[in-house]
């Protein structure tokens, strides 16, 4: 019989967090979730929303008090500056880790990123590695596990929707070199891996996880899976590095003008052009991925189509 836990979650209203909350509750766990804005929800003894931010020490104390596990899934994937990345990703991790330590929480799970493996490539990667270091310094007290997923996709993702938008129009623009390879993972598999970490007897500096595809994928593999999902052949156009840099300049300038951070910026380009984002797999005890790329892309495309967000122009 699965042990019923009280799990405190940050980032619960985000793409991954929503799936994590759903799976945790389906498994019978009691969930506490931090949210910036009050949530209008029916009274539920097994689901508690704590209004506050990672800067609100009182809210964090309330969130983690009496919890068996803290899952820190909150973080920034785009920001206007290096300092903004570090403030959210490193300083936010420090705040929740301190709260968990003070309350004697039995297990702390940090959802990091495969990008943390190469912190010199971008401010995002550096900030995620800095967050890991915060947890590593207190790993024994926290009984910590650090999870490094690769690119996450699935229903509800606002970033990989761009890939499917290209696919329904019959093409895919791929940044960088044709030999570049990357791992992917469906959001439901990440959520189940996190829950496996909550009960695992292991303590490890890092777990890198993926969908089970040894050696990862090239962009033509992604195009093939996307083509099956949308029901049409996909042509792949590899963008020369110079064009990726130009797009980075455009994204940076747009972000500065609108004060709204873009995903593709000058600082992000070296990360995008990196040729090896293949996970060096080490799995939490009792966990294995369930979603293949073909099935996962079909699941994501079906959701996007149901939301009527994919527009066909060609």
C-alpha positions as CSV (number, residue, x, y, z in Angstrom):
1,X,0.0,0.0,0.0
2,X,1.3,3.4,-1.0
3,X,2.2,5.7,2.0
4,X,-0.1,8.7,2.1
5,X,2.0,11.9,2.4
6,X,1.5,15.6,3.0
7,X,3.3,17.2,0.1
8,X,4.1,20.9,0.0
9,X,4.5,22.2,-3.6
10,X,5.8,25.4,-5.1
11,X,5.1,26.1,-8.7
12,X,1.8,24.3,-8.4
13,X,0.0,26.7,-10.8
14,X,2.5,26.3,-13.6
15,X,2.6,23.8,-16.5
16,X,4.4,21.0,-14.6
17,X,2.9,21.9,-11.3
18,X,-0.7,21.5,-12.4
19,X,0.1,17.9,-13.6
20,X,2.0,17.2,-10.4
21,X,-0.9,18.3,-8.2
22,X,-3.3,16.2,-10.2
23,X,-1.2,13.1,-9.9
24,X,-0.5,13.6,-6.2
25,X,-4.1,14.0,-5.4
26,X,-5.0,10.9,-7.6
27,X,-2.5,8.9,-5.6
28,X,-4.3,10.0,-2.4
29,X,-1.7,12.4,-1.1
30,X,-2.6,15.5,0.8
31,X,-1.4,18.6,-1.1
32,X,-0.4,22.1,0.0
33,X,0.3,24.5,-2.8
34,X,1.8,28.0,-2.8
35,X,0.0,30.5,-5.1
36,X,0.5,34.2,-5.8
37,X,-3.2,34.8,-6.2
38,X,-6.0,33.5,-4.1
39,X,-7.6,30.4,-5.6
40,X,-11.4,30.1,-5.8
41,X,-11.8,26.5,-5.0
42,X,-14.4,24.4,-3.0
43,X,-13.4,23.5,0.5
44,X,-11.3,20.3,0.4
45,X,-9.5,18.8,3.4
46,X,-6.9,17.2,1.1
47,X,-6.0,20.3,-0.9
48,X,-4.8,23.5,0.7
49,X,-3.8,26.7,-1.1
50,X,-1.4,29.0,0.6
51,X,-1.4,32.5,-0.7
52,X,2.1,34.0,-0.9
53,X,5.4,34.1,-2.7
54,X,8.9,32.7,-2.3
55,X,9.8,36.1,-0.7
56,X,7.1,35.7,2.0
57,X,8.7,33.8,4.9
58,X,5.5,33.6,6.8
59,X,3.7,31.9,3.9
60,X,6.6,29.5,3.4
61,X,6.5,28.5,7.0
62,X,2.8,27.8,6.7
63,X,3.3,25.9,3.5
64,X,5.9,23.5,4.9
65,X,4.9,23.1,8.6
66,X,4.0,19.5,9.2
67,X,4.7,18.5,5.6
68,X,6.4,15.1,4.9
69,X,7.9,16.3,1.6
70,X,8.6,19.7,0.0
71,X,8.7,19.7,-3.8
72,X,10.2,22.9,-5.1
73,X,9.0,23.1,-8.7
74,X,8.7,26.9,-9.0
75,X,11.2,28.8,-11.2
76,X,11.8,31.1,-14.1
77,X,12.5,29.8,-17.6
78,X,12.7,33.4,-19.0
79,X,13.7,36.7,-17.4
80,X,14.9,40.2,-18.4
81,X,18.3,39.9,-16.8
82,X,20.8,37.5,-15.2
83,X,20.1,39.0,-11.8
84,X,16.3,38.3,-12.3
85,X,17.1,34.7,-13.1
86,X,19.2,34.3,-9.9
87,X,16.7,36.1,-7.7
88,X,13.9,33.7,-8.7
89,X,15.8,30.5,-9.2
90,X,18.6,30.6,-6.7
91,X,17.2,33.0,-4.0
92,X,13.8,31.4,-4.2
93,X,15.3,28.0,-3.7
94,X,17.3,29.2,-0.7
95,X,14.2,30.6,0.9
96,X,12.1,27.4,0.6
97,X,15.1,25.2,1.6
98,X,15.6,27.3,4.8
99,X,11.9,27.0,5.6
100,X,12.0,23.2,5.1
101,X,15.1,22.8,7.2
102,X,13.6,24.9,10.0
103,X,10.5,22.7,10.1
104,X,12.5,19.4,9.9
105,X,10.9,18.2,6.7
106,X,11.8,14.6,5.9
107,X,12.4,14.9,2.2
108,X,13.2,17.9,-0.2
109,X,12.8,17.4,-4.0
110,X,14.3,20.1,-6.2
111,X,13.1,20.2,-9.8
112,X,16.1,21.6,-11.6
113,X,16.9,21.3,-15.3
114,X,19.3,19.4,-17.5
115,X,20.6,22.9,-18.4
116,X,22.3,23.0,-15.0
117,X,24.8,20.6,-16.3
118,X,26.4,23.4,-18.4
119,X,26.1,26.5,-16.2
120,X,28.4,28.6,-18.4
121,X,26.1,28.5,-21.4
122,X,23.3,30.9,-20.2
123,X,22.1,32.9,-17.2
124,X,19.2,30.4,-16.9
125,X,21.6,27.4,-16.8
126,X,23.8,29.2,-14.3
127,X,20.9,30.1,-12.0
128,X,19.6,26.5,-12.0
129,X,23.0,25.2,-11.1
130,X,23.2,27.9,-8.3
131,X,19.9,26.6,-7.0
132,X,21.3,23.1,-7.0
133,X,24.3,24.3,-5.0
134,X,22.0,25.8,-2.3
135,X,20.4,22.4,-1.9
136,X,23.6,20.4,-2.1
137,X,25.1,22.5,0.8
138,X,22.2,21.3,3.0
139,X,21.6,18.0,1.4
140,X,22.0,15.9,4.5
141,X,19.6,18.0,6.6
142,X,17.1,18.1,3.8
143,X,17.4,14.5,2.7
144,X,17.4,16.0,-0.7
145,X,17.0,14.7,-4.2
146,X,17.7,16.9,-7.2
147,X,15.8,16.0,-10.4
148,X,17.1,17.2,-13.8
149,X,14.5,16.8,-16.5
150,X,15.3,17.7,-20.1
151,X,12.9,19.6,-22.3
152,X,9.4,19.0,-21.0
153,X,6.4,18.9,-23.3
154,X,2.7,18.0,-23.1
155,X,-0.8,19.3,-22.7
156,X,-0.8,22.9,-21.4
157,X,2.7,23.9,-22.3
158,X,3.0,27.4,-23.7
159,X,6.5,27.0,-25.2
160,X,6.5,23.7,-27.3
161,X,3.2,24.8,-28.8
162,X,5.4,26.7,-31.3
163,X,6.8,23.4,-32.5
164,X,3.3,22.1,-33.2
165,X,2.3,25.4,-34.8
166,X,5.1,24.9,-37.3
167,X,4.2,21.3,-37.7
168,X,0.6,21.9,-38.7
169,X,2.0,24.1,-41.5
170,X,4.4,21.4,-42.7
171,X,7.8,22.7,-41.6
172,X,10.1,22.8,-38.6
173,X,12.9,25.4,-38.1
174,X,15.7,23.7,-36.1
175,X,18.3,25.8,-34.4
176,X,22.0,24.8,-34.7
177,X,23.8,21.9,-36.2
178,X,22.1,18.8,-37.7
179,X,24.1,16.5,-35.5
180,X,22.8,18.1,-32.3
181,X,20.9,15.7,-30.1
182,X,18.5,16.2,-27.2
183,X,16.4,14.3,-24.7
184,X,12.7,15.0,-24.1
185,X,10.1,13.9,-21.6
186,X,6.3,14.1,-21.3
187,X,5.1,16.2,-18.4
188,X,3.1,13.3,-16.9
189,X,6.3,11.3,-16.7
190,X,8.1,14.2,-14.9
191,X,5.2,14.4,-12.4
192,X,5.4,10.7,-11.7
193,X,9.2,10.8,-11.3
194,X,8.8,13.6,-8.7
195,X,6.3,11.5,-6.8
196,X,8.7,8.6,-7.0
197,X,11.4,10.8,-5.5
198,X,9.0,11.7,-2.6
199,X,9.0,8.1,-1.4
200,X,12.4,6.8,-2.7
201,X,14.9,5.6,-0.1
202,X,17.6,7.1,-2.3
203,X,19.5,10.3,-1.8
204,X,21.4,11.5,-4.8
205,X,23.0,14.7,-6.0
206,X,21.2,14.5,-9.3
207,X,18.8,12.3,-11.2
208,X,18.8,13.0,-15.0
209,X,15.6,11.5,-16.5
210,X,14.2,11.2,-20.0
211,X,11.6,9.2,-22.0
212,X,13.7,6.2,-22.3
213,X,15.2,6.9,-25.8
214,X,18.9,6.0,-25.6
215,X,21.0,8.7,-27.2
216,X,18.1,11.2,-27.4
217,X,16.8,12.6,-30.6
218,X,17.8,14.7,-33.6
219,X,15.5,17.4,-35.0
220,X,14.5,15.0,-37.8
221,X,13.2,12.6,-35.2
222,X,11.1,15.3,-33.7
223,X,9.8,16.3,-37.1
224,X,8.8,12.7,-37.8
225,X,6.9,12.4,-34.5
226,X,5.3,15.8,-35.0
227,X,4.3,14.8,-38.6
228,X,2.6,11.7,-37.3
229,X,0.8,13.7,-34.6
230,X,-0.5,16.4,-37.0
231,X,-1.1,14.0,-39.9
232,X,1.3,15.5,-42.5
233,X,4.9,15.3,-43.6
234,X,7.3,17.8,-42.1
235,X,10.2,19.5,-43.8
236,X,13.1,20.4,-41.5
237,X,15.1,23.6,-42.1
238,X,18.3,23.9,-40.0
239,X,18.9,27.5,-39.1
240,X,22.5,28.6,-39.4
241,X,24.0,29.9,-36.2
242,X,24.1,33.4,-37.5
243,X,20.3,33.4,-37.9
244,X,19.8,32.1,-34.4
245,X,22.0,34.9,-33.1
246,X,19.9,37.4,-35.1
247,X,16.7,36.0,-33.6
248,X,18.3,36.3,-30.2
249,X,19.0,40.0,-30.8
250,X,15.4,40.5,-31.9
251,X,14.1,38.7,-28.8
252,X,16.3,40.7,-26.5
253,X,15.3,44.1,-27.9
254,X,11.7,43.2,-27.9
255,X,11.9,42.2,-24.2
256,X,13.7,45.4,-23.3
257,X,11.1,47.5,-25.1
258,X,8.0,45.7,-23.8
259,X,9.5,44.8,-20.4
260,X,8.2,41.3,-21.1
261,X,10.9,38.6,-21.2
262,X,11.3,36.5,-24.4
263,X,12.2,32.9,-24.5
264,X,14.8,33.4,-27.2
265,X,17.4,36.0,-26.3
266,X,21.0,36.7,-26.9
267,X,21.8,35.1,-23.6
268,X,19.9,31.9,-24.5
269,X,21.6,31.3,-27.9
270,X,24.6,29.4,-26.6
271,X,22.3,27.1,-24.8
272,X,20.2,26.5,-27.9
273,X,23.3,25.9,-30.1
274,X,24.8,23.4,-27.7
275,X,25.0,20.0,-29.4
276,X,24.5,17.6,-26.4
277,X,21.4,17.8,-24.3
278,X,21.1,14.1,-23.9
279,X,20.2,12.9,-20.4
280,X,22.7,10.7,-18.6
281,X,20.0,8.6,-17.1
282,X,19.8,7.6,-13.5
283,X,16.2,6.8,-12.4
284,X,14.5,7.1,-9.0
285,X,13.7,3.8,-7.5
286,X,10.5,2.3,-8.8
287,X,10.1,4.8,-11.6
288,X,10.1,4.3,-15.4
289,X,8.7,6.6,-18.2
290,X,5.5,5.6,-19.8
291,X,5.2,8.0,-22.7
292,X,7.0,7.4,-26.0
293,X,7.7,10.4,-28.2
294,X,5.1,9.4,-30.8
295,X,2.4,8.9,-28.2
296,X,3.4,12.0,-26.3
297,X,3.4,14.3,-29.3
298,X,0.0,13.0,-30.3
299,X,-1.3,13.7,-26.7
300,X,0.1,17.2,-26.8
301,X,-1.2,17.9,-30.3
302,X,-4.7,16.6,-29.4
303,X,-4.8,19.0,-26.5
304,X,-3.6,22.0,-28.6
305,X,-6.2,21.1,-31.2
306,X,-9.0,20.9,-28.6
307,X,-8.0,24.3,-27.4
308,X,-8.1,25.6,-31.0
309,X,-4.6,27.3,-30.7
310,X,-3.0,25.7,-33.8
311,X,-3.6,27.7,-37.0
312,X,-3.0,26.3,-40.4
313,X,-1.8,28.8,-43.1
314,X,-0.3,26.5,-45.7
